[in-house]
Amino acid sequence: MAGPGVTGGMTTVGFIGSGNLGGTVARLAVAAGYEVVLSNSRGPQTLKELMGELGPLARAATPAEAAAPGDLVVVSIPPRACPAVPVQPLAGKPVLDTINYIPQRDGRIPGLDDGSLSSSEVLQRHLGTAHVVKVFNNITFWHLASLARPAGAADRSAPPIAGDDPAAKVAVTGFLDAIGYDTVDAGTLGSGGRRFQFGTRAFVAPYGALSDQRGTPAGVAAVRAALVA
Ligand SMILES: NC(=O)c1ccc[n+]([C@@H]2O[C@H](COP(=O)([O-])OP(=O)(O)OC[C@H]3O[C@@H](n4cnc5c(N)ncnc54)[C@H](OP(=O)(O)O)[C@@H]3O)[C@@H](O)[C@H]2O)c1
C-alpha cells in the first residue's frame, strides 16, 4: 500500500545495486512509504540483513526482477558493471543513475578515460529507450541520509538532476520530494550532468566536510552557485 510520501502513482522503486548509496536511497524510500525491490551482483540471499532492516515494504531479487516492477529504478553500481544492467525491463522507464567514474578507483574504461563520454552517457547508450536521470552522484551516502528534511523545511537540500526526458525528470523530482529533497535542474544528461560529476565544484563539497556526519544543508541557491562556478 502506498504511504504518505508516495506521489503520482509511482509506488515501487527497483534497485540495481544495493550497497552504500543504493541501500541509503532504499531506506529513505521505505521511510516515505515506497515498496522497494533490491538487487546486487551476488544474489538475493546476500541481502537478508538489509531486508530485515527495511521490513515488509522491501524484497530482494535478481537485477532483472528488481527492474521489472519498478516505476522508477535506481542504478547504483560501479561504472565497470554498466554492461550488466538489464535493458528490456527498463525500457521507457525513469532510471536514476548515481554512478561516478573516478579514474583512480575505477581504472581505465574506454570512452570514459578520455572524457569523450560521461558515465551517464555510457549508461544511456547501453539502456536505449530508458530515460536516464543523473542524481545522487554528487552527495555521499551519509550526507544523503542525514540531510533529508520534510517538504517546506528551511534547511532542505536540493541536489542537482540532469536528463533529456522532461517527464522522467518530473518523476524523479517527485521521488526526491517524497524522500526529503528539493532538486535543481542542471540541464541535459550530457552537458548538464558533467556540471556535477566527479572533479567539479558541485561534487560532494556543497554538503560540507566529509568528516561531519550531519553534513551542511545545500539549498537551491547554494547548489546553483556550485554548478556555475
Ligand atoms: N558511496 C557514496 O557515498 C556514493 C555517493 C554517490 C554516488 N556513489 C556512486 O554510486 C555507485 C555505487 O556506490 P556505492 O558506494 O553504493 O558502492 P558499493 O557500496 O560498493 O555498492 C555497489 C553495489 O553494486 C552492486 N553491483 C556490482 N556489480 C553489479 C552488477 N553487475 N549487477 C548488479 N549489481 C551490481 C554490488 O553488489 P555486490 O555487493 O553483490 O557485488 C553492490 O550492491 C558508484 O558508482 C559510486 O561512485 C557513491
The ligand as an SDF file (V2000), in Angstrom:
LIG
                    3D

 48 52  0  0  0  0  0  0  0  0999 V2000
   29.3070    5.7800   -1.5720 N   0  0  0  0  0  0  0  0  0  0  0  0
   28.8390    7.0060   -1.7980 C   0  0  0  0  0  0  0  0  0  0  0  0
   28.7500    7.8580   -0.8740 O   0  0  0  0  0  0  0  0  0  0  0  0
   28.3730    7.3740   -3.1820 C   0  0  0  0  0  0  0  0  0  0  0  0
   27.7650    8.6160   -3.3420 C   0  0  0  0  0  0  0  0  0  0  0  0
   27.3070    8.9950   -4.5970 C   0  0  0  0  0  0  0  0  0  0  0  0
   27.4740    8.1520   -5.6830 C   0  0  0  0  0  0  0  0  0  0  0  0
   28.0980    6.9450   -5.4920 N   0  0  0  0  0  0  0  0  0  0  0  0
   28.2730    6.0930   -6.6880 C   0  0  0  0  0  0  0  0  0  0  0  0
   27.2400    5.1060   -6.6670 O   0  0  0  0  0  0  0  0  0  0  0  0
   27.7700    3.8730   -7.1520 C   0  0  0  0  0  0  0  0  0  0  0  0
   27.6480    2.8230   -6.0440 C   0  0  0  0  0  0  0  0  0  0  0  0
   28.4520    3.2500   -4.9490 O   0  0  0  0  0  0  0  0  0  0  0  0
   28.3820    2.5180   -3.5270 P   0  0  0  0  0  0  0  0  0  0  0  0
   29.2370    3.3280   -2.6270 O   0  0  0  0  0  0  0  0  0  0  0  0
   26.9690    2.2380   -3.1470 O   0  0  0  0  0  0  0  0  0  0  0  0
   29.1260    1.1540   -3.8660 O   0  0  0  0  0  0  0  0  0  0  0  0
   29.0610   -0.2260   -3.0630 P   0  0  0  0  0  0  0  0  0  0  0  0
   28.7070    0.0180   -1.6460 O   0  0  0  0  0  0  0  0  0  0  0  0
   30.3010   -0.9480   -3.3920 O   0  0  0  0  0  0  0  0  0  0  0  0
   27.8110   -0.9680   -3.7480 O   0  0  0  0  0  0  0  0  0  0  0  0
   27.8490   -1.3410   -5.1030 C   0  0  0  0  0  0  0  0  0  0  0  0
   26.6340   -2.1880   -5.3690 C   0  0  0  0  0  0  0  0  0  0  0  0
   26.6230   -2.5140   -6.7660 O   0  0  0  0  0  0  0  0  0  0  0  0
   26.3510   -3.9070   -6.8630 C   0  0  0  0  0  0  0  0  0  0  0  0
   26.8170   -4.4310   -8.1390 N   0  0  0  0  0  0  0  0  0  0  0  0
   28.0780   -4.5100   -8.6150 C   0  0  0  0  0  0  0  0  0  0  0  0
   28.0680   -5.0870   -9.8380 N   0  0  0  0  0  0  0  0  0  0  0  0
   26.7850   -5.3660  -10.1230 C   0  0  0  0  0  0  0  0  0  0  0  0
   26.1310   -5.9820  -11.2040 C   0  0  0  0  0  0  0  0  0  0  0  0
   26.8100   -6.4160  -12.2860 N   0  0  0  0  0  0  0  0  0  0  0  0
   24.7780   -6.1440  -11.1490 N   0  0  0  0  0  0  0  0  0  0  0  0
   24.0810   -5.7140  -10.0730 C   0  0  0  0  0  0  0  0  0  0  0  0
   24.6400   -5.1250   -9.0100 N   0  0  0  0  0  0  0  0  0  0  0  0
   25.9780   -4.9660   -9.0360 C   0  0  0  0  0  0  0  0  0  0  0  0
   27.0600   -4.5090   -5.6740 C   0  0  0  0  0  0  0  0  0  0  0  0
   26.6240   -5.8210   -5.4550 O   0  0  0  0  0  0  0  0  0  0  0  0
   27.6130   -6.9070   -4.7600 P   0  0  0  0  0  0  0  0  0  0  0  0
   27.9940   -6.3290   -3.4410 O   0  0  0  0  0  0  0  0  0  0  0  0
   26.7710   -8.1340   -4.6750 O   0  0  0  0  0  0  0  0  0  0  0  0
   28.7790   -7.0580   -5.7120 O   0  0  0  0  0  0  0  0  0  0  0  0
   26.6220   -3.5270   -4.6060 C   0  0  0  0  0  0  0  0  0  0  0  0
   25.3180   -3.8130   -4.1580 O   0  0  0  0  0  0  0  0  0  0  0  0
   29.2100    4.1450   -7.5810 C   0  0  0  0  0  0  0  0  0  0  0  0
   29.2430    4.4190   -8.9530 O   0  0  0  0  0  0  0  0  0  0  0  0
   29.5850    5.3560   -6.7440 C   0  0  0  0  0  0  0  0  0  0  0  0
   30.5910    6.1470   -7.3530 O   0  0  0  0  0  0  0  0  0  0  0  0
   28.5260    6.5470   -4.2820 C   0  0  0  0  0  0  0  0  0  0  0  0
  1  2  1  0
  2  3  2  0
  2  4  1  0
  4  5  1  0
  4 48  2  0
  5  6  2  0
  6  7  1  0
  7  8  2  0
  8  9  1  0
  8 48  1  0
  9 10  1  0
  9 46  1  0
 10 11  1  0
 11 12  1  0
 11 44  1  0
 12 13  1  0
 13 14  1  0
 14 15  2  0
 14 16  1  0
 14 17  1  0
 17 18  1  0
 18 19  2  0
 18 20  1  0
 18 21  1  0
 21 22  1  0
 22 23  1  0
 23 24  1  0
 23 42  1  0
 24 25  1  0
 25 26  1  0
 25 36  1  0
 26 27  1  0
 26 35  1  0
 27 28  2  0
 28 29  1  0
 29 30  1  0
 29 35  2  0
 30 31  1  0
 30 32  2  0
 32 33  1  0
 33 34  2  0
 34 35  1  0
 36 37  1  0
 36 42  1  0
 37 38  1  0
 38 39  2  0
 38 40  1  0
 38 41  1  0
 42 43  1  0
 44 45  1  0
 44 46  1  0
 46 47  1  0
M  CHG  2   8   1  16  -1
M  END
$$$$
